[in-house]
Amino acid sequence: MYAISRELKLNNVEVSLMRGLAGFRRWVYNFGLDLLIASWDFEGVKASDAKRIDAIKKVFTQVTMQKPEYAWMKNYPSTVYQSAFIDLKDALSRWRKGQCGFPKKKSKKKGDSFTVYKTSGVYPVKGKPALPFTNRVVIAAGKHIKLPGLKVFRLKERINFICSSQTFTVKRVADRWFVSFVLDAEKIPPTIHPIQRVGLDLGVKCLATVSDGTRYEMPITTKKAKIKLGKLQWRNRNKVLGNRKLLIKASGKARRYYVKLAQQHWHLANIRNDTTQKMTTDLSRRAYNIRIEDLNVSGMIANRKLATAVSNNCFDEIRRQLVYKQAHYGTKIELVDRWFPSSKTCSRCGHIQDMKLSDRVFNCQSCGHSQDRDENASINLENAPLDRVRLA
C-alpha cells in the first residue's frame, strides 16, 4: 500500500464545512461511546462489543437522527457517522487486546478529523467483486480532488499522476487541512542487502549508533524549535485563554496564540518524524538483520532526568517503523533481551563491569580496550547470543 497526503486550499465556506463534518464525526463517536458504557450495566444482556455498537448504530439512525433538533445531521454524508462507529469498534478491539488504553472521548482540542468513502459500485453478479474503478474515486492529475459525498476541492500541491482510492481521511493540523488516501501499490523490497547483520543502539546523546560505525544524530533544529516553543509559552503565560466552565470566551489574541502554538508543536513533530523516517529507511535498505534492544521506554520516561531526552529521541517510534518496514524492505528485526548488559560488556574480551550513565567511553579493566560507549554497545547487540534474542 502507498499513502498520499496533500494540503487542501480552502475558502471560509469550505473551512466551515470541514469543521462541521469533523464536529459531526466527533459527536457520533462520543454518542456511541456513552451508550456502549451504559449498555454494560444492563442485566441479562450478553453481547460482544461489535454487536452492541451495531445496535447503537440502529438507535442512532432510526431514533436519534429522526428528532427535529438533529435535523442538521442529514446535511452531511452518511459515511461520516459510519466511519465514526468503525473507529469506535477498532479502538475497543485494540483495548481488548491490550494494545492501548480505554477509548477516550474526542475533543476539539485534539484536532479535527473525519473519513468519507465511496460505497456505490457496479456489481454484475451478486457476491462477486465490483467492476474495476466503479466503487472507487478516480483522481486526475492536477490540483483538484473530488471527495465522495462532497464536492471538488482545491489542493496546494498537485498530484502528478492518475490514481484511484476508495477511502479519504481529512484532518486539521493547527489551522491547515490535509486529505490523505491509500493506493493499491506494492513496494518491491531489495533482493540484496550490503550488510548481513548490524546492532543498533539507541542513546541519549546520539540518536542511534550502528555497529558498522554509522551514527545518526538528531538535528540541531530540534533544539532550536523547542527553545522557540518555550519562549512562546513563557511570553503568553499570563494571557487569559478562556474558560468554558466559567463561561469566559477566549479573545481573538488568545485564539491566534493557540494557532501559533499548534503550528510550533507541529513543526517540532515534523522534524522528529522526518529524522526517524530517513534513519529507519536508510538502515532498512543497507542491512538485512537488525538487532535492537527491547527497551523499557515507559520506565525510562519515569526518570525525570532522562524523560526529556528519551521522549525527544522517539525510541518507541524508531522501533515501530523498523518493524513495519520489514515487509517493504525484506529485513528481519530482532529484539535483544532488555537485561542483556550491552553497555557494560567489553566487545573484545567479554568482560563485564559497572558503567555510569555519565561515562561516555568504555575502558575495559581486563584487556584495556577503549571505545565509545554507544559503539561498544551496538557491537555487543550484533553479537548477542541466540538465547537472548527474539523476533520483533
Secondary structure, 3 states (H helix, E strand, C coil): CEEEEEEEECCHHHHHHHHHHHHHHHHHHHHHHHHHHHHCCCCCCCCCHHHHHHHHHHHHHHCHHHCHHHHHHHHCCHHHHHHHHHHHHHHHHHHHCCCCCCCCCCCHHHCCEEEEECCCCCCCCCCCCCCCCCCCEEECCEEEEECCCCCEEEEEEEECCCEEECEEEEEEECCEEEEEEEECCCCCCCCCCCEEEEEEEECCCCCEEECCCCEECCCHHHHHHHHHHHHHHHHCCCCCCCECCCCECCCHHHHHHHHHHHHHHHHHHHHHHHHHHHHHHHHHHHEEEEEEECCCHHHHHCCCCCHHHHHHHCHHHHHHHHHHCHHHHCCEEEEECCCCCCCCECCCCCCECCCCCCCCEEECCCCCCEEEHHHHHHHHHHCCCHHHEEEC
